[in-house]
């Protein structure tokens, strides 16, 4: 018996909607990354993008457990000496909740060209509305 390898021409992509209201950020990010990567399919192949499209709605209603809302910091560096910037998670959730969700999901994807290709299939929206009704997305329920 030979090992099955998925070919990019044979992959059928679906669209899924995940409602982030009341769900912890980490649980939401792991499930979204799993779908983007294609690990929920029996044809999963590590070196091929077998994943589906993911639409995350209600990004502003996602939650963090414990004291992470006050203590968690997002850091990025400009590359210059003294260029470290820190922003509290509470400020990011107030101004740009989509970025917080995107950042968490992107960190769980492979850090190479294949991961960048998977990341393009992610769409995150602040509220409950999204412009992808024509793709007839299915609702993905998370186990709580």
N, C-alpha and C positions, 0 to 999 in steps of 0.2 A: 504494500500500500504506500502510495506516495503522499508527501505533504502538500496540502492545498495552499496556494498563494493567490491572493486576490489580485486581479488586474484592474487598473484604473478605469478601463473602458467598460468593465462589467458591473461597476458599483452603481446602485440605485440610491439616490439621496432622498431623505425625507426631511420634513420640517417639524420641529417640536417647539411648543410654548411651555415655559416654566414660569409659574407665578411665584415670585420671591417674597410675597407678603408673609411676615411672621416666621420666616425660615432663617436659621443661622447662616451667616455668610459662608463659612467653611463647608457646610453640608451642601449648600447650593452650588458652590464652586466645584466640588468634587464630582457631583452628578453631571453638571454641564460639561466639564472636561471629559468625563467618561463618554458622553454622547458625541462630543466633537471628535474625539479620538476614534470612535467606532467600537469600543470594547463591549458594547451591549449586543453586538451582532456576532453570529457564529462564523462569519467570514473574516473576522479581525485578522489583519496582518500588520505587524509592527512597522514595516518600512513603507507602507502604502496608506494614504489618507482614505480610510473606509468610513469615516464619520459622517454624521448628519448635520443639518443646520439647526441652530438653537436660538430661540427668541426668549429673552428674559424680560418679563414685565414687572412693574411695581418694585423697581430697584430701590426706591427711597424707603420702602417698608421692610427691608431686610434688617435683621437684628444681629447683635453680637452678644455673647454670653459673658457673664462676669463683669469685671471692670474694664474690659477692652475698649469700650466707647471712650473712656477718659484716658487710658494709658497707651493704647495702640498708636504708633506713629508710622506714617509713610515717609520713607526717606529716598531721596535721589541726589545724585552728585553731578555737578556740572563738568567735572574733569579737571578743574583748576584747584589749586591749593585753597583750602577754606571754603570750598564750594558745596558743602553738604547742606541740603535743605531738608527740614523736618516739618511735617504738617500733621496735627492731630487728626485722628480718624473722625472725630465729631465735626470738625470743620469741613472735611471732604464730604461727609454725608449730607451736610447742610447745603453745600454749593454744587457738588458734582457726584451724586450717588452712583451714576452710571460708571464713572471711572473707578470707584472702589470695587465694584463687582467685576468689571473687566480686568482689573489688576489681579484680583484673586484668582480668576479663571485662567488668565494668561500664565500665571506662575505655576499652574498645574499641568500645562501642556509641555511637550518636548521643546527644549531650547535650541532649535535648529530651523532649517528652512521648512521642514515638514510641519513643525509646530506653528510657524508663521502662516502657512497655508491653512491649517486647521483654524487658526484664530480669525481668519477672514470670514468664516461661516458663523460667527457669533454676532448677534444683534442685541443690544441692551437698551431698554427704555425706562425712563423715570416713572411714568404712570402706567395705567392699564391699557392704553391705546397703542397699537402698532400698525404700520402700513403694509403688512405682509399677509393680508387676508386672501389675496389671489393665490398664494401658495398652499392654501388649505392646511395650515399647521394642526397637528394633533396635540392635545394637552398631555404633558408628561407629569405624572404625580410622583412626588417624593415620598418615600416611606418615612414616617415620623417616629 
